[in-house]
Structures are given as structure tokens and as C-alpha cells.
Amino acid sequence: MATRTEVKIVYLKQIFNGSDELIRDMERATHMQDFSKNQLIAGPQINCENIYILQKGSVNVYFVLDGKKIIVDTLKSGDIFGDVMGNGARSKVCDDAPFLEAREDSVMCVSISSDFYRVLQRHPSLSLQVLQNVGSRLARAERKIQDLALRTVGERIVRELSRLAEIEGENNMRYYRLDGTITHEQLAMMVGATRETVTKALTLLRSRGIIEMKKDHYIINKPMALPSFSVKK
């Protein structure tokens, strides 16, 4: 059976393109850490000086506004999160840092930002890969901001469930399938709405055949599979 170090090296090779020396340096600069479902990983004043590379599972990124949790992103395998510059630009307190919480049992490669930054200095080619990775995640965040500003709650629900299914579910020509259960309260956090509004929107989506809610999974039918695809009231 492979050791955790061997597993980590295989994973790092899948994420980063580079020499054996680069992979060895990344291996030395990181350690693997397991997180249980709903476990808080980082946040303001909590491990915010670390770099996190998600190996397995999924992790929610959220802020708390007026006592309400607002999920702004869900990290997928290979995503990098944290102060990748590692140059002291952010204080250790990190009052403005978001929270990271395991959406399911997850495994992450964790590095202190200063150690990660030293690897970047030794291997400039790694900087571009990290920039592309972080840029992709920021693009997701921008799309979510656009959704919050321009789309109805029903549209946001369809897009959010479809995106999660792409990360951890099934995607075929006719539908997305997302296994597991998501409460109306959790979905409200993801789409920036109240639980009551989400419940009404889900009822409408189900009546139009856009979403099917089973005991242990969701089916999100794609537009081409339906005679009419509209989630507006």
C-alpha cells in the first residue's frame, strides 16, 4: 500500500507540471491533512496564513454578513486557496479573510505561505501555473457575483446545483445528477437568498420539470431535454 507521502507526490504531479526537483520541493513544503464534513479549516484569525491545495472532496468558501453565511465559492480538486504571495502583504490576523469549511470529508495539501513562496522563487515556471489556477477560481467568483446581481433566485439555484454536479456528480447529455442532500437553508447560503424564497423557487422548478428532488439526490434537467426552459416567474 502506498504511503501518504507517495500519494501526495502522485497528486502533486497531477496538479503541477515541472521537474522532479520542483515536485520534491513542493512535497517538502506541504503536508497532507484530513478534514471531516462541516469542519472549519480556516478563517479570520484561523490559519489564514496557510496555502491550501484541495486533493480530495469539496470545500465551501464563505463570508458572514449580518450574521448570515454567504457561500461565494466551492473549491474542487486541484484548486489552490490562500495568500500565494506569502510576502507579508497580509497580516497574520487576516480580519478580512473568508472562512473555509469542508463540504464533505476532504483531504488538502497545506503549506505555510512563506514556504510556498520560497518554492515559487526557486521555480518561476510554477508561478504561471498558480496564477492560472487562482485566475480560474476568481473567474468563478466573478460569474457568481453576476448571478447575484442579474439572475432570479430560480436561475441561481439551477446554476449552483449544476456547477456542484460538475464537480462531484454526474453530467450527461440530458441532465446533471448531484448525489447527497442539500437543505433549503444550505442552498439559500449558496444563492444569497432566504430559505423561504428558496423553498418557493424549488417548488416552481419542480413543477416545471427543471429539477427533480429525490430522497438522496437531485436531477437537474438540461434545457434541450425540456419543451420549455424558463425559471423566471
C-alpha positions as CSV (number, residue, x, y, z in Angstrom):
1,M,0.0,0.0,0.0
2,A,1.3,3.5,-0.9
3,T,2.4,5.8,1.9
4,R,0.8,9.2,2.3
5,T,4.0,10.8,1.1
6,E,3.8,8.7,-2.1
7,V,0.1,9.5,-2.6
8,K,0.9,13.2,-2.1
9,I,3.7,13.1,-4.7
10,V,1.4,11.4,-7.3
11,Y,-1.2,14.1,-6.6
12,L,1.3,17.0,-6.9
13,K,2.4,15.6,-10.3
14,Q,-1.2,15.6,-11.5
15,I,-1.6,19.3,-10.5
16,F,1.7,20.8,-11.4
17,N,3.8,20.4,-14.5
18,G,7.5,20.5,-13.7
19,S,10.8,18.8,-12.9
20,D,11.3,16.2,-10.3
21,E,13.1,18.8,-8.3
22,L,10.0,21.1,-8.3
23,I,7.8,18.2,-7.1
24,R,10.2,17.3,-4.4
25,D,10.3,20.9,-3.2
26,M,6.5,21.1,-3.2
27,E,6.4,17.8,-1.3
28,R,8.7,19.2,1.4
29,A,6.8,22.4,1.6
30,T,3.4,20.8,2.2
31,H,1.7,18.3,4.5
32,M,-1.5,16.3,3.9
33,Q,-4.3,17.0,6.3
34,D,-7.7,15.3,6.6
35,F,-10.9,17.4,7.3
36,S,-14.3,16.0,8.3
37,K,-17.5,17.1,6.8
38,N,-18.5,20.6,8.2
39,Q,-15.1,21.0,9.8
40,L,-13.9,24.6,9.9
41,I,-10.5,24.7,8.1
42,A,-9.6,28.4,8.1
43,G,-11.0,31.9,8.6
44,P,-10.3,35.3,10.1
45,Q,-7.5,34.7,12.7
46,I,-7.7,31.0,12.0
47,N,-4.9,29.5,9.9
48,C,-5.3,32.3,7.3
49,E,-1.5,32.4,6.7
50,N,-1.6,28.9,5.1
51,I,-1.9,27.8,1.4
52,Y,-4.4,25.1,0.7
53,I,-4.4,22.7,-2.3
54,L,-7.5,20.6,-2.4
55,Q,-6.7,16.9,-3.1
56,K,-10.0,15.2,-2.5
57,G,-13.5,16.3,-1.6
58,S,-15.0,19.8,-1.8
59,V,-14.7,22.9,0.4
60,N,-17.0,25.9,0.8
61,V,-15.6,29.4,0.9
62,Y,-17.9,31.8,2.7
63,F,-18.3,35.1,4.5
64,V,-20.6,36.0,7.3
65,L,-22.6,39.2,6.7
66,D,-25.1,40.4,9.3
67,G,-25.0,37.0,10.9
68,K,-25.8,35.2,7.7
69,K,-23.4,32.8,6.0
70,I,-22.9,33.6,2.3
71,I,-21.1,30.9,0.3
72,V,-19.1,32.5,-2.5
73,D,-17.3,29.5,-4.0
74,T,-16.9,25.8,-3.7
75,L,-13.4,24.5,-4.2
76,K,-12.9,21.4,-6.3
77,S,-9.9,19.0,-6.5
78,G,-6.8,20.9,-7.6
79,D,-7.9,24.3,-6.5
80,I,-5.4,26.5,-4.7
81,F,-6.5,28.9,-2.0
82,G,-4.7,31.3,0.2
83,D,-2.1,34.0,0.3
84,V,0.0,32.7,-2.6
85,M,2.3,35.7,-2.5
86,G,3.5,34.8,1.1
87,N,5.4,38.1,1.3
88,G,3.9,39.6,4.4
89,A,1.4,41.7,2.5
90,R,-1.4,40.3,4.7
91,S,-1.2,40.3,8.5
92,K,-1.4,37.0,10.4
93,V,-4.7,38.2,11.9
94,C,-6.3,38.4,8.4
95,D,-9.5,40.0,9.6
96,D,-10.9,40.2,6.1
97,A,-10.2,36.5,5.2
98,P,-13.1,34.3,4.2
99,F,-13.9,31.0,6.0
100,L,-13.1,27.6,4.6
101,E,-15.3,24.7,5.6
102,A,-15.3,21.1,4.4
103,R,-18.5,20.4,2.5
104,E,-17.7,16.7,2.7
105,D,-14.8,14.6,4.1
106,S,-11.8,16.2,2.3
107,V,-8.0,16.0,2.1
108,M,-5.8,19.0,1.5
109,C,-2.1,19.7,1.0
110,V,-1.3,22.5,3.4
111,S,1.7,24.8,3.3
112,I,2.8,27.9,5.2
113,S,2.6,30.8,2.7
114,S,6.3,31.7,3.3
115,D,7.4,28.2,2.5
116,F,5.2,28.1,-0.6
117,Y,6.6,31.5,-1.7
118,R,10.1,30.2,-1.5
119,V,9.2,27.3,-3.8
120,L,7.8,29.9,-6.3
121,Q,11.1,31.8,-6.1
122,R,13.1,28.6,-6.9
123,H,10.8,27.6,-9.7
124,P,9.5,30.6,-11.7
125,S,7.5,28.3,-14.0
126,L,5.3,27.3,-11.1
127,S,4.2,30.9,-10.7
128,L,2.3,30.8,-14.0
129,Q,0.6,27.6,-13.1
130,V,-0.5,29.0,-9.8
131,L,-1.7,32.3,-11.5
132,Q,-3.8,30.3,-13.9
133,N,-5.3,28.2,-11.1
134,V,-6.2,31.2,-9.0
135,G,-7.4,33.1,-12.0
136,S,-9.8,30.3,-12.9
137,R,-11.2,30.4,-9.3
138,L,-11.5,34.2,-9.4
139,A,-13.4,33.9,-12.7
140,R,-15.9,31.6,-11.0
141,A,-16.3,34.2,-8.3
142,E,-17.0,36.9,-10.8
143,R,-19.6,34.8,-12.5
144,K,-21.3,34.2,-9.1
145,I,-21.3,38.0,-8.5
146,Q,-23.0,38.5,-11.9
147,D,-25.6,35.8,-11.0
148,L,-26.4,37.5,-7.7
149,A,-26.9,40.8,-9.5
150,L,-28.7,39.8,-12.6
151,R,-30.4,36.4,-12.2
152,T,-33.5,35.3,-10.4
153,V,-33.3,33.0,-7.4
154,G,-34.6,30.1,-9.5
155,E,-31.9,30.7,-12.1
156,R,-29.2,30.9,-9.4
157,I,-30.4,27.6,-7.9
158,V,-30.2,25.8,-11.3
159,R,-26.7,27.2,-12.0
160,E,-25.4,26.4,-8.5
161,L,-26.7,22.8,-8.4
162,S,-25.4,22.2,-12.0
163,R,-22.0,23.6,-11.0
164,L,-21.8,21.3,-8.0
165,A,-22.8,18.3,-10.1
166,E,-20.0,19.1,-12.5
167,I,-17.6,19.0,-9.5
168,E,-18.8,15.9,-7.7
169,G,-21.7,14.4,-9.5
170,E,-22.8,13.2,-13.0
171,N,-23.0,15.2,-16.2
172,N,-24.5,13.7,-19.3
173,M,-26.4,14.9,-22.4
174,R,-29.8,15.2,-20.7
175,Y,-29.2,16.1,-17.1
176,Y,-26.9,16.7,-14.1
177,R,-27.1,14.4,-11.1
178,L,-26.0,15.6,-7.7
179,D,-25.8,12.9,-5.1
180,G,-26.4,13.6,-1.4
181,T,-28.8,16.0,0.2
182,I,-28.7,19.8,0.5
183,T,-31.1,21.5,2.8
184,H,-33.0,24.6,1.8
185,E,-31.0,26.6,4.3
186,Q,-27.7,25.4,2.8
187,L,-28.9,26.2,-0.7
188,A,-30.0,29.7,0.5
189,M,-26.5,30.3,1.6
190,M,-25.2,29.4,-1.8
191,V,-27.5,31.6,-3.8
192,G,-27.8,34.6,-1.5
193,A,-31.5,34.3,-0.6
194,T,-33.7,33.4,2.3
195,R,-34.8,29.8,3.0
196,E,-38.4,30.8,2.3
197,T,-37.6,32.2,-1.1
198,V,-35.5,29.1,-2.0
199,T,-38.4,26.8,-1.0
200,K,-40.8,28.7,-3.2
201,A,-38.3,28.7,-6.1
202,L,-37.7,25.0,-5.8
203,T,-41.5,24.3,-5.8
204,L,-41.7,26.2,-9.1
205,L,-38.7,24.5,-10.6
206,R,-40.1,21.1,-9.7
207,S,-43.5,21.9,-11.2
208,R,-41.8,22.8,-14.5
209,G,-39.7,19.6,-14.6
210,I,-36.4,21.5,-14.4
211,I,-35.4,20.0,-11.1
212,E,-36.3,16.6,-9.6
213,M,-35.6,16.1,-5.9
214,K,-35.2,12.5,-4.9
215,K,-34.5,11.1,-1.4
216,D,-30.7,11.1,-1.9
217,H,-30.0,13.1,-5.0
218,Y,-31.0,15.9,-7.3
219,I,-31.6,15.7,-11.0
220,I,-31.2,19.0,-12.9
221,N,-32.6,18.5,-16.4
222,K,-30.8,20.4,-19.2
223,P,-32.6,22.9,-21.4
224,M,-32.5,20.7,-24.5
225,A,-34.3,17.9,-22.6
226,L,-37.3,20.1,-21.8
227,P,-40.0,21.6,-24.1
228,S,-39.6,24.9,-22.3
229,F,-36.7,26.0,-20.1
230,S,-37.6,29.1,-18.0
231,V,-37.1,29.7,-14.3
232,K,-38.5,33.2,-14.3
233,K,-41.8,33.8,-12.6
